[in-house]
Amino acid sequence: MSVEPLIVAESISKNFRVSRRTLRAVQRVSFSLQAGETLGLVGESGSGKSTLGRLCLRLLEADEGSVRVGGQDLAKLSPKALREKRKEMQFVFQDPMASLNPRMTVGKAVSDALRIHGIGTKQERLNRVEELFTRVGLSPEIIDVFPFELSGGQQQRVGIARALALRPKLIVCDEPISALDVSIQVQIIELLRDLQKEMNLGYIFISHNLGVVQYLSDYVMVLYLGEVVEYASADDLFEHPSHPYTKVLIESILSVPSSDAGRRELIAIPGEVPSPLSPPSGCPFHPRCKEATDHCRQEKPLLREIASRHQVSCHLYA
Amino acid sequence: MAVVMTNVAATKRKKRSQWGLAFRRYRRNKLAVFGLIWVALFLLIGVIGPYIAPYNYQTANFLAANSPPSLAHIFGTDNLGHDMFSEIIWSVQNALEIAFGATLVSFLIGIVLGMWAGLRGGLADLIIMRLVDSMFAIPTYFLDLILVVSFGRGMGPILLAIGITGWASYARLIRSQVLSMRNSDMVEAARSLGASQTQIAWRYVLPNVMNSMVVALAFGIPGDLTVMAGLSVVGMGLRPPLPSFGNMLAQSGVNVLGYPWLMYFPAIVFAITLLSFLFVADGLQEALNPKG
């Protein structure tokens, strides 16, 4: 395609040092995303999805690989240029309360985004904040209210308004609905979708809720212990899940059966996620995989393209 | 429509400050309210004391020396004939200047070094914290004595001596608070907006450590008052005839059986003052940190 992708990640890795041991949080992940598209990152806790989200915005420094946003390599930007670049890319947090300054009114929290970059006069900023509040479904009356006086859903709307304040092109949403009530989750999802259409935003949507990811995403990346196990378009992935892990993940989606005939046994993935400090040999998923062979125990599978834009790392498809 | 509009106008922009809420919590603590009244009185006397004191602190009436409380000298007089009531009033001013001055000196050193250590980390953190450790290792009281002996016994030197020995606990407190915040979502959110280190320090970190700082200050003032009195006990406080609580108490000890009022009045006033500051500090702690 001739259009420059919004974000291109090339083989990024991140290790943490935890009490003298190495934790491989993210290993050689590559993807690209166009404006207006959504990439869903799915995985259990500890799979490195939040770390990957932060690497994409250089909130964490990658150990290897590069991230280009709008054609610029983030790692090559000076601290000042990076701060300027942050206008284009924003982050929505899992816990909205923790991400807001408890000593700042929510209006100030949003206008501070503009203030930091020296945009507009005080009155212009106030107008913009009112406009943003209305857009995300908050009453402008609560501009002078402190975060703790709002409900979780309202706090998350403030978080979204703040992320939108600088008119970004890319927003990383780190489990933006996990901390909310189910009824509120739907509202926030709808809001995110509307905003995407309206402003042609690119989303990297991190979630462990597959249903939401299916609904929102154009592409889905399934992570397991910091490695990509499957990466495909959302339709493809949910219709033809290939990796055994993806299959059990999809089977474990809870849904209300429409009839008695629709009832089925729940299938749980046996075992627990191994510690990322001591990942298993070979394929990281083999201890829990029904189809594991000796080959899986010894050799790590590579990520292979099994169809157009459908990559799987599994020996079954070698 | 009109009805709706007025309703909106009535509720619009209701300013609710956290200080207002904190004050309401503070009011519930009766001891803290009493403490605040006493402290306010103490401050007031500190300012207007010299104008309302019936006698100058240097006025010595030898004919009335060691006289018990009477109408002319409601708190009695000491062995040189100083009016004790006036002495106490003048002492308040000296006590305030030193206590506030010294606490401010320690606080400023503490806040700068603490924020620096917490936000910078690395070598700066290491050096500042070892400095803090060494401050804690040396008995402050003796360091104060050494400093007063080498600087002199004036108001300024004592203030500085108490001030520069007391910063370590502030620095440690601020550093620990900054550290707990440095990797928080809030700071990361500010970073992701593109805020610089300075903007994060001033607009995000500092306002959130301020509560603990106010409480620490309120606890620090009575501490410095005690140190100051302690210096007087060994004869290293303010040089007489400048009156101070420490001097009065130190001198009253020898005559406590014969002229007990020399000890009672200054001791009671000083004790209530210390308690009041502690009550205020305690009340502030409850009011500002409702979560515990």
Interface residues (C-beta under 8 A of the other chain):
Chain A: L57 L59 L82 R83 E84 K85 R86 K87 M89 Q90 F91 F93 D95 A98 S99 L100 N101 P102 R103 M104 D112 A113 I116 H117 E141 I143 D144 V145 F146 E149 G159 R162 L166
Chain B: V8 T11 K12 R13 K14 K15 R16 Q18 S184 D185 M186 E188 A189 A190 R191 S192 L193 G194 A195 S196 Q199 R203 Y204 P207 N208 M210
